[in-house]
Amino acid sequence: MSGDDDNFGIPPDAQDFVDIETFKEILKLDDEGPEREFSKELAFSFFEQAENTFDEIDHSL
């Protein structure tokens, strides 16, 4: 592995915000195949929850 392979293609400007070791562990939870259904759903759920949280904060202000 080299360069981008070690960082799974995560852009350099985002690498400060992504813990690569944690990211690797999450990917291990997926079944084999390019779909990455588990980690994809986990990421989408995270962003949905974050959006809802920010909406609640805005509403509370």
C-alpha distance matrix in Angstrom:
0.0 3.7 7.1 8.2 5.5 6.0 9.5 10.1 11.8 14.3 16.4 16.5 20.2 19.5 16.9 19.9 21.4 18.6 17.7 14.1 14.8 17.9 16.2 13.8 17.1 18.9 16.5 17.0 20.6 20.3 21.3 19.0 19.1 18.3 21.5 20.2 24.0 24.1 21.7 23.2 26.6 25.8 24.7 27.7 30.0 28.8 29.5 32.8 33.8 33.0 35.1 37.9 37.9 38.2 41.0 42.8 42.5 43.9 46.7 47.6 48.0
3.7 0.0 3.8 6.2 5.3 5.7 8.6 10.0 10.7 13.0 14.2 13.9 17.7 17.6 15.1 18.0 20.0 17.7 17.3 14.0 15.5 18.6 16.8 15.2 18.7 20.3 18.2 19.3 22.8 22.5 23.8 21.7 21.4 20.1 23.0 21.9 25.5 25.7 22.9 24.0 27.6 26.7 25.1 28.0 30.5 28.9 29.3 32.8 33.8 32.6 34.6 37.6 37.5 37.4 40.3 42.2 41.7 42.9 45.9 46.8 46.9
7.1 3.8 0.0 3.8 5.5 5.7 6.9 8.9 8.6 10.3 10.9 10.3 14.1 14.4 12.1 15.1 17.3 15.5 15.7 12.8 15.1 17.9 16.0 15.2 19.0 20.1 18.3 20.1 23.3 22.9 24.7 22.8 22.2 20.4 22.9 21.7 25.2 25.4 22.3 23.0 26.6 25.6 23.5 26.4 28.9 27.2 27.2 30.7 31.9 30.3 32.1 35.3 35.1 34.8 37.7 39.8 39.1 40.1 43.2 44.1 44.0
8.2 6.2 3.8 0.0 3.8 5.4 5.1 5.8 4.9 7.2 8.4 9.1 12.7 12.5 10.8 14.3 15.8 13.8 14.6 11.6 14.4 16.5 14.0 13.6 17.4 17.9 15.9 18.1 21.1 20.3 22.1 20.3 19.4 17.2 19.5 18.5 21.9 22.3 19.2 19.7 23.3 22.6 20.4 23.0 25.8 24.2 24.1 27.6 28.9 27.6 29.2 32.4 32.5 32.2 34.9 37.1 36.6 37.5 40.5 41.7 41.7
5.5 5.3 5.5 3.8 0.0 3.8 5.4 5.0 6.4 9.1 11.4 12.4 15.8 14.9 12.9 16.4 17.4 14.7 14.8 11.3 13.2 15.5 13.0 11.6 15.3 16.1 13.7 15.4 18.6 17.9 19.3 17.3 16.8 15.1 17.9 16.7 20.3 20.7 17.9 18.8 22.5 21.8 20.2 23.0 25.6 24.3 24.7 28.0 29.3 28.4 30.2 33.2 33.3 33.4 36.1 38.1 37.9 39.1 41.9 43.0 43.3
6.0 5.7 5.7 5.4 3.8 0.0 3.8 5.7 7.9 9.2 11.6 11.7 15.1 13.9 11.1 14.2 15.4 12.6 12.0 8.4 10.1 13.0 11.1 9.8 13.4 14.9 13.2 14.6 18.0 18.0 20.0 18.5 18.6 17.3 19.6 17.7 21.2 20.8 17.9 19.3 22.7 21.4 19.9 23.1 25.2 23.6 24.3 27.7 28.5 27.4 29.6 32.5 32.2 32.4 35.4 37.1 36.7 38.1 41.0 41.8 42.1
9.5 8.6 6.9 5.1 5.4 3.8 0.0 3.8 5.5 5.6 8.3 8.8 11.8 10.3 7.8 11.2 12.1 9.4 9.7 6.6 9.5 11.5 9.2 9.2 12.9 13.6 12.3 14.6 17.4 17.4 19.8 18.8 18.5 16.6 18.4 16.4 19.6 19.2 15.9 17.0 20.3 18.9 17.0 20.1 22.3 20.5 20.9 24.4 25.3 24.0 26.1 29.1 28.8 28.9 31.8 33.6 33.2 34.5 37.4 38.2 38.5
10.1 10.0 8.9 5.8 5.0 5.7 3.8 0.0 3.8 5.5 8.9 10.8 13.5 11.6 10.1 13.8 13.8 10.8 11.5 8.4 11.0 12.2 9.0 8.8 12.5 12.4 10.3 12.9 15.6 14.8 16.9 15.7 15.0 12.9 14.8 13.1 16.5 16.6 13.5 14.2 17.8 17.0 15.2 18.1 20.6 19.4 19.7 23.0 24.3 23.4 25.2 28.2 28.4 28.6 31.2 33.2 33.1 34.3 37.0 38.2 38.7
11.8 10.7 8.6 4.9 6.4 7.9 5.5 3.8 0.0 3.8 6.1 8.7 11.4 10.2 9.7 13.5 13.8 11.7 13.3 10.9 14.0 15.1 11.8 12.3 15.9 15.4 13.4 16.4 18.7 17.6 19.6 18.3 16.9 14.2 15.9 14.9 18.1 18.7 15.5 15.3 19.0 18.6 16.1 18.4 21.4 20.1 19.7 23.1 24.7 23.6 24.9 28.1 28.5 28.2 30.7 33.1 32.9 33.7 36.5 37.9 38.1
14.3 13.0 10.3 7.2 9.1 9.2 5.6 5.5 3.8 0.0 3.8 6.4 8.3 6.5 6.3 10.1 10.1 8.4 10.7 9.1 12.8 13.4 10.4 12.0 15.3 14.6 13.6 16.8 18.8 18.1 20.7 20.0 18.9 16.2 17.2 15.7 18.4 18.5 14.9 14.8 18.1 17.1 14.3 16.8 19.5 17.7 17.2 20.7 22.1 20.5 22.0 25.3 25.4 25.0 27.7 29.9 29.5 30.4 33.3 34.6 34.7
16.4 14.2 10.9 8.4 11.4 11.6 8.3 8.9 6.1 3.8 0.0 3.8 5.5 5.4 6.4 9.7 10.5 10.1 12.9 12.0 15.8 16.5 13.9 15.6 18.9 18.3 17.4 20.6 22.5 21.8 24.4 23.6 22.2 19.3 20.2 19.0 21.6 21.8 18.2 17.7 20.8 20.0 16.8 18.8 21.6 19.7 18.5 22.1 23.6 21.5 22.6 26.2 26.2 25.2 27.9 30.4 29.7 30.1 33.3 34.6 34.3
16.5 13.9 10.3 9.1 12.4 11.7 8.8 10.8 8.7 6.4 3.8 0.0 3.8 5.4 5.2 7.7 9.8 10.1 12.5 11.9 15.7 16.9 15.0 16.7 20.0 19.9 19.3 22.3 24.5 24.2 26.9 26.2 25.2 22.4 23.6 22.0 24.6 24.5 20.8 20.7 23.7 22.4 19.3 21.6 24.1 21.7 20.7 24.4 25.4 23.1 24.4 27.9 27.5 26.3 29.3 31.6 30.5 31.1 34.4 35.4 34.9
20.2 17.7 14.1 12.7 15.8 15.1 11.8 13.5 11.4 8.3 5.5 3.8 0.0 3.8 5.7 6.8 8.3 10.0 13.0 13.4 17.2 17.7 16.1 18.4 21.3 20.8 20.8 24.0 25.7 25.6 28.5 28.2 27.1 24.3 24.8 23.2 25.4 25.1 21.4 20.9 23.6 22.1 18.7 20.7 23.0 20.3 19.0 22.6 23.6 20.8 21.9 25.5 24.9 23.4 26.4 28.8 27.4 27.8 31.3 32.3 31.5
19.5 17.6 14.4 12.5 14.9 13.9 10.3 11.6 10.2 6.5 5.4 5.4 3.8 0.0 3.8 5.5 5.5 6.6 10.0 10.7 14.4 14.5 12.7 15.4 18.1 17.3 17.5 20.8 22.3 22.2 25.4 25.4 24.5 21.8 22.1 20.1 22.1 21.5 17.8 17.5 20.0 18.4 15.1 17.3 19.4 16.7 15.7 19.4 20.2 17.7 19.2 22.6 22.1 21.0 24.1 26.3 25.2 25.9 29.2 30.2 29.8
16.9 15.1 12.1 10.8 12.9 11.1 7.8 10.1 9.7 6.3 6.4 5.2 5.7 3.8 0.0 3.8 5.3 5.2 7.5 7.8 11.5 12.3 11.0 13.2 16.0 16.0 16.3 19.2 21.0 21.4 24.6 24.4 24.0 21.7 22.4 20.1 22.4 21.6 17.8 18.3 20.9 18.9 16.1 18.9 20.8 18.0 17.7 21.5 22.0 19.7 21.7 24.9 24.1 23.4 26.7 28.5 27.4 28.6 31.8 32.4 32.2
19.9 18.0 15.1 14.3 16.4 14.2 11.2 13.8 13.5 10.1 9.7 7.7 6.8 5.5 3.8 0.0 3.8 5.8 7.7 9.5 12.6 13.1 12.8 15.3 17.6 17.7 18.7 21.3 23.0 23.8 27.2 27.4 27.2 25.0 25.5 23.0 24.9 23.7 19.9 20.5 22.7 20.3 17.6 20.3 21.7 18.5 18.2 21.9 21.9 19.2 21.4 24.5 23.1 22.3 25.8 27.4 25.8 27.1 30.4 30.7 30.3
21.4 20.0 17.3 15.8 17.4 15.4 12.1 13.8 13.8 10.1 10.5 9.8 8.3 5.5 5.3 3.8 0.0 3.8 6.7 9.2 12.1 11.5 11.1 14.3 16.1 15.5 16.9 19.8 20.9 21.8 25.3 25.9 25.8 23.6 23.5 20.9 22.4 20.9 17.2 17.8 19.6 17.0 14.3 16.9 18.1 14.7 14.5 18.3 18.1 15.5 17.8 20.8 19.5 18.9 22.4 23.9 22.6 24.0 27.2 27.6 27.4
18.6 17.7 15.5 13.8 14.7 12.6 9.4 10.8 11.7 8.4 10.1 10.1 10.0 6.6 5.2 5.8 3.8 0.0 3.8 5.8 8.8 8.2 7.3 10.5 12.4 12.0 13.2 16.1 17.3 18.2 21.7 22.3 22.4 20.5 20.5 17.7 19.4 17.9 14.2 15.2 17.3 14.7 12.3 15.5 16.8 13.8 14.3 18.0 17.9 16.0 18.6 21.4 20.4 20.5 23.8 25.2 24.4 26.1 29.0 29.4 29.7
17.7 17.3 15.7 14.6 14.8 12.0 9.7 11.5 13.3 10.7 12.9 12.5 13.0 10.0 7.5 7.7 6.7 3.8 0.0 3.8 5.6 5.4 6.1 8.7 10.1 10.8 12.4 14.5 16.0 17.6 21.1 21.8 22.5 21.1 21.4 18.2 20.1 18.1 14.6 16.5 18.4 15.5 13.9 17.5 18.2 15.3 16.6 20.1 19.6 18.1 21.1 23.5 22.2 22.8 26.1 27.1 26.3 28.4 31.1 31.3 31.7
14.1 14.0 12.8 11.6 11.3 8.4 6.6 8.4 10.9 9.1 12.0 11.9 13.4 10.7 7.8 9.5 9.2 5.8 3.8 0.0 3.8 5.5 4.9 6.1 8.7 9.8 10.4 12.4 14.7 15.9 19.0 19.2 19.9 18.7 19.5 16.5 18.9 17.3 13.9 15.9 18.4 16.0 14.6 18.2 19.4 17.1 18.3 21.8 21.8 20.6 23.4 25.9 25.1 25.6 28.8 30.0 29.5 31.4 34.1 34.5 35.0
14.8 15.5 15.1 14.4 13.2 10.1 9.5 11.0 14.0 12.8 15.8 15.7 17.2 14.4 11.5 12.6 12.1 8.8 5.6 3.8 0.0 3.8 5.4 5.1 6.4 8.8 10.0 10.8 13.1 15.1 18.2 18.7 20.1 19.6 20.4 17.0 19.3 17.2 14.3 17.0 19.1 16.4 15.8 19.6 20.3 18.1 20.0 23.2 22.8 22.0 25.1 27.2 26.2 27.3 30.4 31.3 30.9 33.1 35.6 35.7 36.5
17.9 18.6 17.9 16.5 15.5 13.0 11.5 12.2 15.1 13.4 16.5 16.9 17.7 14.5 12.3 13.1 11.5 8.2 5.4 5.5 3.8 0.0 3.8 5.4 5.1 6.3 8.7 9.9 11.2 13.5 17.0 18.1 19.5 19.0 19.1 15.5 17.2 14.6 11.7 14.6 16.1 13.1 12.9 16.7 16.9 14.7 17.0 20.0 19.3 18.8 22.0 23.9 22.9 24.3 27.3 28.0 27.8 30.2 32.5 32.6 33.6
16.2 16.8 16.0 14.0 13.0 11.1 9.2 9.0 11.8 10.4 13.9 15.0 16.1 12.7 11.0 12.8 11.1 7.3 6.1 4.9 5.4 3.8 0.0 3.8 5.4 5.2 6.3 8.8 10.3 11.5 14.9 15.8 16.6 15.6 15.8 12.4 14.5 12.5 9.2 11.7 13.9 11.5 10.7 14.5 15.5 13.6 15.4 18.6 18.6 18.2 21.0 23.2 22.8 23.9 26.7 27.8 27.9 29.9 32.2 32.8 33.8
13.8 15.2 15.2 13.6 11.6 9.8 9.2 8.8 12.3 12.0 15.6 16.7 18.4 15.4 13.2 15.3 14.3 10.5 8.7 6.1 5.1 5.4 3.8 0.0 3.8 5.5 5.1 6.3 9.1 10.4 13.3 13.7 15.0 14.7 15.6 12.3 14.8 13.1 10.4 13.3 15.7 13.7 13.5 17.2 18.2 16.9 18.8 21.8 21.9 21.8 24.6 26.6 26.3 27.6 30.3 31.4 31.6 33.6 35.9 36.4 37.5
17.1 18.7 19.0 17.4 15.3 13.4 12.9 12.5 15.9 15.3 18.9 20.0 21.3 18.1 16.0 17.6 16.1 12.4 10.1 8.7 6.4 5.1 5.4 3.8 0.0 3.8 5.4 5.1 6.9 9.5 12.6 13.8 15.8 16.2 16.5 12.8 14.6 12.1 10.1 13.6 15.2 12.7 13.6 17.2 17.5 16.3 18.9 21.5 21.1 21.4 24.5 26.0 25.6 27.4 30.0 30.7 31.0 33.4 35.4 35.7 37.1
18.9 20.3 20.1 17.9 16.1 14.9 13.6 12.4 15.4 14.6 18.3 19.9 20.8 17.3 16.0 17.7 15.5 12.0 10.8 9.8 8.8 6.3 5.2 5.5 3.8 0.0 3.8 5.4 5.4 7.4 11.0 12.8 14.3 14.3 13.8 10.0 11.3 8.6 6.4 10.0 11.4 9.0 10.0 13.5 13.9 13.0 15.7 18.0 17.9 18.6 21.4 22.9 22.9 24.7 27.1 27.9 28.5 30.8 32.6 33.2 34.7
16.5 18.2 18.3 15.9 13.7 13.2 12.3 10.3 13.4 13.6 17.4 19.3 20.8 17.5 16.3 18.7 16.9 13.2 12.4 10.4 10.0 8.7 6.3 5.1 5.4 3.8 0.0 3.8 5.3 5.5 8.7 9.6 10.9 10.9 11.1 7.5 9.9 8.3 6.3 9.4 11.7 10.5 11.1 14.3 15.5 15.1 17.2 19.6 20.2 20.8 23.2 25.0 25.4 26.9 29.2 30.3 31.1 33.1 34.9 35.8 37.3
17.0 19.3 20.1 18.1 15.4 14.6 14.6 12.9 16.4 16.8 20.6 22.3 24.0 20.8 19.2 21.3 19.8 16.1 14.5 12.4 10.8 9.9 8.8 6.3 5.1 5.4 3.8 0.0 3.8 5.4 7.8 8.9 11.4 12.5 13.0 9.7 11.7 9.8 9.0 12.5 14.2 12.9 14.3 17.4 18.1 17.9 20.4 22.6 22.8 23.7 26.3 27.8 28.0 29.9 32.1 33.0 33.8 36.0 37.7 38.4 40.0
20.6 22.8 23.3 21.1 18.6 18.0 17.4 15.6 18.7 18.8 22.5 24.5 25.7 22.3 21.0 23.0 20.9 17.3 16.0 14.7 13.1 11.2 10.3 9.1 6.9 5.4 5.3 3.8 0.0 3.8 6.7 9.3 11.8 13.1 12.5 9.0 9.8 7.2 7.5 11.1 11.9 10.7 13.0 15.7 15.8 16.1 19.0 20.6 20.7 22.1 24.7 25.7 26.1 28.3 30.3 30.9 32.1 34.4 35.8 36.5 38.4
20.3 22.5 22.9 20.3 17.9 18.0 17.4 14.8 17.6 18.1 21.8 24.2 25.6 22.2 21.4 23.8 21.8 18.2 17.6 15.9 15.1 13.5 11.5 10.4 9.5 7.4 5.5 5.4 3.8 0.0 3.8 6.4 8.3 9.6 8.9 5.7 6.8 5.5 6.4 9.2 10.5 10.5 12.5 14.7 15.5 16.4 18.7 20.2 21.0 22.5 24.6 25.8 26.8 28.7 30.4 31.5 32.8 34.8 36.1 37.3 39.1
21.3 23.8 24.7 22.1 19.3 20.0 19.8 16.9 19.6 20.7 24.4 26.9 28.5 25.4 24.6 27.2 25.3 21.7 21.1 19.0 18.2 17.0 14.9 13.3 12.6 11.0 8.7 7.8 6.7 3.8 0.0 3.8 6.4 9.0 8.6 6.9 7.9 7.8 9.7 11.7 12.9 13.7 15.7 17.4 18.4 19.7 21.9 23.1 24.1 25.8 27.7 28.8 30.0 32.0 33.5 34.6 36.1 38.0 39.2 40.5 42.4
19.0 21.7 22.8 20.3 17.3 18.5 18.8 15.7 18.3 20.0 23.6 26.2 28.2 25.4 24.4 27.4 25.9 22.3 21.8 19.2 18.7 18.1 15.8 13.7 13.8 12.8 9.6 8.9 9.3 6.4 3.8 0.0 3.8 7.1 8.3 7.6 9.8 10.7 11.7 13.3 15.3 16.2 17.6 19.4 20.9 22.1 23.8 25.3 26.6 28.0 29.7 31.2 32.5 34.2 35.7 37.1 38.5 40.1 41.6 43.0 44.7
19.1 21.4 22.2 19.4 16.8 18.6 18.5 15.0 16.9 18.9 22.2 25.2 27.1 24.5 24.0 27.2 25.8 22.4 22.5 19.9 20.1 19.5 16.6 15.0 15.8 14.3 10.9 11.4 11.8 8.3 6.4 3.8 0.0 3.8 5.6 6.5 9.0 11.1 11.9 12.3 14.8 16.4 17.1 18.5 20.5 21.9 23.1 24.6 26.4 27.7 28.9 30.7 32.2 33.6 35.0 36.7 38.2 39.5 41.0 42.6 44.3
18.3 20.1 20.4 17.2 15.1 17.3 16.6 12.9 14.2 16.2 19.3 22.4 24.3 21.8 21.7 25.0 23.6 20.5 21.1 18.7 19.6 19.0 15.6 14.7 16.2 14.3 10.9 12.5 13.1 9.6 9.0 7.1 3.8 0.0 3.8 5.6 8.6 11.2 11.1 10.7 13.6 15.4 15.4 16.6 19.2 20.4 21.0 22.7 24.8 25.8 26.8 28.8 30.5 31.5 32.9 34.9 36.2 37.3 38.9 40.8 42.2
21.5 23.0 22.9 19.5 17.9 19.6 18.4 14.8 15.9 17.2 20.2 23.6 24.8 22.1 22.4 25.5 23.5 20.5 21.4 19.5 20.4 19.1 15.8 15.6 16.5 13.8 11.1 13.0 12.5 8.9 8.6 8.3 5.6 3.8 0.0 3.8 5.3 8.7 9.2 8.1 10.5 12.9 13.2 13.8 16.2 17.9 18.6 19.8 22.0 23.4 24.2 26.0 27.9 29.1 30.1 32.1 33.7 34.7 36.1 38.1 39.7
20.2 21.9 21.7 18.5 16.7 17.7 16.4 13.1 14.9 15.7 19.0 22.0 23.2 20.1 20.1 23.0 20.9 17.7 18.2 16.5 17.0 15.5 12.4 12.3 12.8 10.0 7.5 9.7 9.0 5.7 6.9 7.6 6.5 5.6 3.8 0.0 3.8 5.7 5.7 5.8 8.5 10.0 10.6 12.0 14.1 15.4 16.6 18.1 19.9 21.1 22.5 24.2 25.7 27.1 28.5 30.2 31.6 33.0 34.5 36.1 37.7
24.0 25.5 25.2 21.9 20.3 21.2 19.6 16.5 18.1 18.4 21.6 24.6 25.4 22.1 22.4 24.9 22.4 19.4 20.1 18.9 19.3 17.2 14.5 14.8 14.6 11.3 9.9 11.7 9.8 6.8 7.9 9.8 9.0 8.6 5.3 3.8 0.0 3.8 5.8 5.2 6.0 8.5 10.0 10.5 12.0 14.1 15.5 16.2 18.0 19.9 21.0 22.2 24.0 25.8 26.8 28.3 30.1 31.5 32.6 34.3 36.3
24.1 25.7 25.4 22.3 20.7 20.8 19.2 16.6 18.7 18.5 21.8 24.5 25.1 21.5 21.6 23.7 20.9 17.9 18.1 17.3 17.2 14.6 12.5 13.1 12.1 8.6 8.3 9.8 7.2 5.5 7.8 10.7 11.1 11.2 8.7 5.7 3.8 0.0 3.8 5.5 5.3 6.1 8.7 10.0 10.5 12.2 14.5 15.3 16.3 18.3 20.0 21.0 22.3 24.4 25.7 26.8 28.5 30.3 31.4 32.7 34.8
21.7 22.9 22.3 19.2 17.9 17.9 15.9 13.5 15.5 14.9 18.2 20.8 21.4 17.8 17.8 19.9 17.2 14.2 14.6 13.9 14.3 11.7 9.2 10.4 10.1 6.4 6.3 9.0 7.5 6.4 9.7 11.7 11.9 11.1 9.2 5.7 5.8 3.8 0.0 3.8 5.4 4.8 6.1 8.5 9.7 10.4 12.4 14.1 15.1 16.3 18.3 19.8 20.8 22.5 24.2 25.5 26.8 28.5 30.1 31.3 33.0
23.2 24.0 23.0 19.7 18.8 19.3 17.0 14.2 15.3 14.8 17.7 20.7 20.9 17.5 18.3 20.5 17.8 15.2 16.5 15.9 17.0 14.6 11.7 13.3 13.6 10.0 9.4 12.5 11.1 9.2 11.7 13.3 12.3 10.7 8.1 5.8 5.2 5.5 3.8 0.0 3.8 5.4 5.2 6.2 8.6 9.9 10.8 12.3 14.2 15.4 16.6 18.4 19.9 21.3 22.6 24.4 25.9 27.1 28.6 30.3 31.9
26.6 27.6 26.6 23.3 22.5 22.7 20.3 17.8 19.0 18.1 20.8 23.7 23.6 20.0 20.9 22.7 19.6 17.3 18.4 18.4 19.1 16.1 13.9 15.7 15.2 11.4 11.7 14.2 11.9 10.5 12.9 15.3 14.8 13.6 10.5 8.5 6.0 5.3 5.4 3.8 0.0 3.8 5.4 5.1 6.0 8.5 10.0 10.3 12.0 14.0 15.2 16.2 18.0 19.9 20.9 22.3 24.1 25.6 26.6 28.3 30.3
25.8 26.7 25.6 22.6 21.8 21.4 18.9 17.0 18.6 17.1 20.0 22.4 22.1 18.4 18.9 20.3 17.0 14.7 15.5 16.0 16.4 13.1 11.5 13.7 12.7 9.0 10.5 12.9 10.7 10.5 13.7 16.2 16.4 15.4 12.9 10.0 8.5 6.1 4.8 5.4 3.8 0.0 3.8 5.6 5.2 6.1 8.8 9.9 10.5 12.2 14.3 15.3 16.3 18.4 19.9 21.0 22.5 24.3 25.6 26.8 28.7
24.7 25.1 23.5 20.4 20.2 19.9 17.0 15.2 16.1 14.3 16.8 19.3 18.7 15.1 16.1 17.6 14.3 12.3 13.9 14.6 15.8 12.9 10.7 13.5 13.6 10.0 11.1 14.3 13.0 12.5 15.7 17.6 17.1 15.4 13.2 10.6 10.0 8.7 6.1 5.2 5.4 3.8 0.0 3.8 5.4 5.0 6.3 8.6 9.9 10.6 12.3 14.3 15.3 16.6 18.4 20.0 21.1 22.6 24.3 25.7 27.2
27.7 28.0 26.4 23.0 23.0 23.1 20.1 18.1 18.4 16.8 18.8 21.6 20.7 17.3 18.9 20.3 16.9 15.5 17.5 18.2 19.6 16.7 14.5 17.2 17.2 13.5 14.3 17.4 15.7 14.7 17.4 19.4 18.5 16.6 13.8 12.0 10.5 10.0 8.5 6.2 5.1 5.6 3.8 0.0 3.8 5.4 5.3 6.1 8.6 9.9 10.6 12.3 14.2 15.4 16.5 18.4 20.0 21.1 22.5 24.3 26.0
30.0 30.5 28.9 25.8 25.6 25.2 22.3 20.6 21.4 19.5 21.6 24.1 23.0 19.4 20.8 21.7 18.1 16.8 18.2 19.4 20.3 16.9 15.5 18.2 17.5 13.9 15.5 18.1 15.8 15.5 18.4 20.9 20.5 19.2 16.2 14.1 12.0 10.5 9.7 8.6 6.0 5.2 5.4 3.8 0.0 3.8 5.5 5.0 6.0 8.5 9.8 10.5 12.1 14.2 15.2 16.3 18.2 19.9 20.9 22.4 24.4
28.8 28.9 27.2 24.2 24.3 23.6 20.5 19.4 20.1 17.7 19.7 21.7 20.3 16.7 18.0 18.5 14.7 13.8 15.3 17.1 18.1 14.7 13.6 16.9 16.3 13.0 15.1 17.9 16.1 16.4 19.7 22.1 21.9 20.4 17.9 15.4 14.1 12.2 10.4 9.9 8.5 6.1 5.0 5.4 3.8 0.0 3.8 5.5 5.1 6.1 8.6 9.9 10.5 12.3 14.2 15.3 16.5 18.4 19.9 21.0 22.7
29.5 29.3 27.2 24.1 24.7 24.3 20.9 19.7 19.7 17.2 18.5 20.7 19.0 15.7 17.7 18.2 14.5 14.3 16.6 18.3 20.0 17.0 15.4 18.8 18.9 15.7 17.2 20.4 19.0 18.7 21.9 23.8 23.1 21.0 18.6 16.6 15.5 14.5 12.4 10.8 10.0 8.8 6.3 5.3 5.5 3.8 0.0 3.8 5.4 5.0 6.1 8.5 9.7 10.5 12.2 14.1 15.2 16.4 18.2 19.8 21.2
32.8 32.8 30.7 27.6 28.0 27.7 24.4 23.0 23.1 20.7 22.1 24.4 22.6 19.4 21.5 21.9 18.3 18.0 20.1 21.8 23.2 20.0 18.6 21.8 21.5 18.0 19.6 22.6 20.6 20.2 23.1 25.3 24.6 22.7 19.8 18.1 16.2 15.3 14.1 12.3 10.3 9.9 8.6 6.1 5.0 5.5 3.8 0.0 3.8 5.4 5.1 6.2 8.6 10.0 10.5 12.3 14.3 15.3 16.4 18.4 20.2
33.8 33.8 31.9 28.9 29.3 28.5 25.3 24.3 24.7 22.1 23.6 25.4 23.6 20.2 22.0 21.9 18.1 17.9 19.6 21.8 22.8 19.3 18.6 21.9 21.1 17.9 20.2 22.8 20.7 21.0 24.1 26.6 26.4 24.8 22.0 19.9 18.0 16.3 15.1 14.2 12.0 10.5 9.9 8.6 6.0 5.1 5.4 3.8 0.0 3.8 5.4 5.1 6.1 8.7 9.8 10.5 12.3 14.2 15.2 16.4 18.5
33.0 32.6 30.3 27.6 28.4 27.4 24.0 23.4 23.6 20.5 21.5 23.1 20.8 17.7 19.7 19.2 15.5 16.0 18.1 20.6 22.0 18.8 18.2 21.8 21.4 18.6 20.8 23.7 22.1 22.5 25.8 28.0 27.7 25.8 23.4 21.1 19.9 18.3 16.3 15.4 14.0 12.2 10.6 9.9 8.5 6.1 5.0 5.4 3.8 0.0 3.8 5.4 5.0 6.2 8.6 9.8 10.5 12.3 14.2 15.3 16.7
35.1 34.6 32.1 29.2 30.2 29.6 26.1 25.2 24.9 22.0 22.6 24.4 21.9 19.2 21.7 21.4 17.8 18.6 21.1 23.4 25.1 22.0 21.0 24.6 24.5 21.4 23.2 26.3 24.7 24.6 27.7 29.7 28.9 26.8 24.2 22.5 21.0 20.0 18.3 16.6 15.2 14.3 12.3 10.6 9.8 8.6 6.1 5.1 5.4 3.8 0.0 3.8 5.4 5.2 6.2 8.7 9.9 10.6 12.3 14.2 15.5
37.9 37.6 35.3 32.4 33.2 32.5 29.1 28.2 28.1 25.3 26.2 27.9 25.5 22.6 24.9 24.5 20.8 21.4 23.5 25.9 27.2 23.9 23.2 26.6 26.0 22.9 25.0 27.8 25.7 25.8 28.8 31.2 30.7 28.8 26.0 24.2 22.2 21.0 19.8 18.4 16.2 15.3 14.3 12.3 10.5 9.9 8.5 6.2 5.1 5.4 3.8 0.0 3.8 5.5 5.0 6.2 8.6 9.8 10.4 12.3 14.4
37.9 37.5 35.1 32.5 33.3 32.2 28.8 28.4 28.5 25.4 26.2 27.5 24.9 22.1 24.1 23.1 19.5 20.4 22.2 25.1 26.2 22.9 22.8 26.3 25.6 22.9 25.4 28.0 26.1 26.8 30.0 32.5 32.2 30.5 27.9 25.7 24.0 22.3 20.8 19.9 18.0 16.3 15.3 14.2 12.1 10.5 9.7 8.6 6.1 5.0 5.4 3.8 0.0 3.8 5.4 5.1 6.2 8.7 9.8 10.5 12.5
38.2 37.4 34.8 32.2 33.4 32.4 28.9 28.6 28.2 25.0 25.2 26.3 23.4 21.0 23.4 22.3 18.9 20.5 22.8 25.6 27.3 24.3 23.9 27.6 27.4 24.7 26.9 29.9 28.3 28.7 32.0 34.2 33.6 31.5 29.1 27.1 25.8 24.4 22.5 21.3 19.9 18.4 16.6 15.4 14.2 12.3 10.5 10.0 8.7 6.2 5.2 5.5 3.8 0.0 3.8 5.4 5.0 6.1 8.5 9.8 10.7
41.0 40.3 37.7 34.9 36.1 35.4 31.8 31.2 30.7 27.7 27.9 29.3 26.4 24.1 26.7 25.8 22.4 23.8 26.1 28.8 30.4 27.3 26.7 30.3 30.0 27.1 29.2 32.1 30.3 30.4 33.5 35.7 35.0 32.9 30.1 28.5 26.8 25.7 24.2 22.6 20.9 19.9 18.4 16.5 15.2 14.2 12.2 10.5 9.8 8.6 6.2 5.0 5.4 3.8 0.0 3.8 5.4 5.1 6.1 8.6 10.0
42.8 42.2 39.8 37.1 38.1 37.1 33.6 33.2 33.1 29.9 30.4 31.6 28.8 26.3 28.5 27.4 23.9 25.2 27.1 30.0 31.3 28.0 27.8 31.4 30.7 27.9 30.3 33.0 30.9 31.5 34.6 37.1 36.7 34.9 32.1 30.2 28.3 26.8 25.5 24.4 22.3 21.0 20.0 18.4 16.3 15.3 14.1 12.3 10.5 9.8 8.7 6.2 5.1 5.4 3.8 0.0 3.8 5.4 5.0 6.1 8.7
42.5 41.7 39.1 36.6 37.9 36.7 33.2 33.1 32.9 29.5 29.7 30.5 27.4 25.2 27.4 25.8 22.6 24.4 26.3 29.5 30.9 27.8 27.9 31.6 31.0 28.5 31.1 33.8 32.1 32.8 36.1 38.5 38.2 36.2 33.7 31.6 30.1 28.5 26.8 25.9 24.1 22.5 21.1 20.0 18.2 16.5 15.2 14.3 12.3 10.5 9.9 8.6 6.2 5.0 5.4 3.8 0.0 3.8 5.4 5.1 6.3
43.9 42.9 40.1 37.5 39.1 38.1 34.5 34.3 33.7 30.4 30.1 31.1 27.8 25.9 28.6 27.1 24.0 26.1 28.4 31.4 33.1 30.2 29.9 33.6 33.4 30.8 33.1 36.0 34.4 34.8 38.0 40.1 39.5 37.3 34.7 33.0 31.5 30.3 28.5 27.1 25.6 24.3 22.6 21.1 19.9 18.4 16.4 15.3 14.2 12.3 10.6 9.8 8.7 6.1 5.1 5.4 3.8 0.0 3.8 5.4 5.3
46.7 45.9 43.2 40.5 41.9 41.0 37.4 37.0 36.5 33.3 33.3 34.4 31.3 29.2 31.8 30.4 27.2 29.0 31.1 34.1 35.6 32.5 32.2 35.9 35.4 32.6 34.9 37.7 35.8 36.1 39.2 41.6 41.0 38.9 36.1 34.5 32.6 31.4 30.1 28.6 26.6 25.6 24.3 22.5 20.9 19.9 18.2 16.4 15.2 14.2 12.3 10.4 9.8 8.5 6.1 5.0 5.4 3.8 0.0 3.8 5.5
47.6 46.8 44.1 41.7 43.0 41.8 38.2 38.2 37.9 34.6 34.6 35.4 32.3 30.2 32.4 30.7 27.6 29.4 31.3 34.5 35.7 32.6 32.8 36.4 35.7 33.2 35.8 38.4 36.5 37.3 40.5 43.0 42.6 40.8 38.1 36.1 34.3 32.7 31.3 30.3 28.3 26.8 25.7 24.3 22.4 21.0 19.8 18.4 16.4 15.3 14.2 12.3 10.5 9.8 8.6 6.1 5.1 5.4 3.8 0.0 3.8
48.0 46.9 44.0 41.7 43.3 42.1 38.5 38.7 38.1 34.7 34.3 34.9 31.5 29.8 32.2 30.3 27.4 29.7 31.7 35.0 36.5 33.6 33.8 37.5 37.1 34.7 37.3 40.0 38.4 39.1 42.4 44.7 44.3 42.2 39.7 37.7 36.3 34.8 33.0 31.9 30.3 28.7 27.2 26.0 24.4 22.7 21.2 20.2 18.5 16.7 15.5 14.4 12.5 10.7 10.0 8.7 6.3 5.3 5.5 3.8 0.0
